Amino acid sequence: MKRFARAVVILSTAAIAVAGCSGSETEDPLADQGGGSGEIVVGSANFPENVLLAEIYAQALETTDAQVKRQFNIGSREIYFDQVASGGITVLPEYNGALLARVDPDNPAATTEDVNAALRESLPAGLAILESAPGENKDALVVTQETADRYNLSSITDLAPVAGELVLGGPPEFATRQQGVVGLKEVYGVEFRAFTPTDAGGPITVRALEDGTIGVANIFTTDPSLDTKPFVALEDPESVFGAQNVTPLVHRDDLTDENVAVIDEVTAQLTTETLIDLVGQVVTDGRDIDVVAQEWLQANGLN
């Protein structure tokens, strides 16, 4: 059986940081990148689910004897998008709705089919999306059950008259995204008392919501805390956070048809329930990402 490279997961009370096996914790995750000579560089954003997905794709590609290099924990879309566009990153697990907001922020597409059609028209030359997974990980505005009861909150619409009393927490880029503070104000008329930068749906955000540092949090819908904490994810009737299917973003010229077929086969098995389970194993149970990825691939006959 092929030996898989190991992604090291470091759990701390402050954050979850994941370092790829290509370097140390202090190494610039964007340094020494490249494809070009048959090497496939698999990248990820800087939150556990995305790193896990990247590791799953990396291990699956390795079963075809592809030369795979990992560049995990790069940062936000504002950072890694240009790396994929330049060919420095070959494959990166994306979320189609958020990606469309990056390349065509005024596009109103909300369904999976419409979002993907719009992406295929809007992506720069050289970039492509592959098939979307059935699983989605949407941004959500989350409050504690106590806050929901106090203000009678069940949807984002209910926030409009009371948001001025509440502090919103989320990753720094959420403050300037259409699928974030900008869209919430334009669509729902929601304006918060303040915005506090935290992390991308990670432990800092969860802890800040628990201890009352923030009153509303941007947390992903596959986060295990929504099952384990007294949290309420508010409904989004106007679809500010539209379709968010897992959808690989690729530098297509650096992938063979066989590579694409392997990626698509993996993607087809990624349901929302699968994401919740796998992320829970990493974030809640503290299991190593490479082990969780390998076991899932084996269980689904994908390696």
Beta strands, then each sheet from edge to edge (+ up, - down):
strand 1: 8-11
strand 2: 16-19
strand 3: 39-43
strand 4: 67-71
strand 5: 91-95
strand 6: 127-129
strand 7: 139-144
strand 8: 167-170
strand 9: 194-197
strand 10: 216-220
strand 11: 231-233
strand 12: 246-251
sheet 1: 1+ 2-
sheet 2: 3+ 4+
sheet 3: 5+ 12- 6+
sheet 4: 9+ 8+ 10+ 7- 11+
end
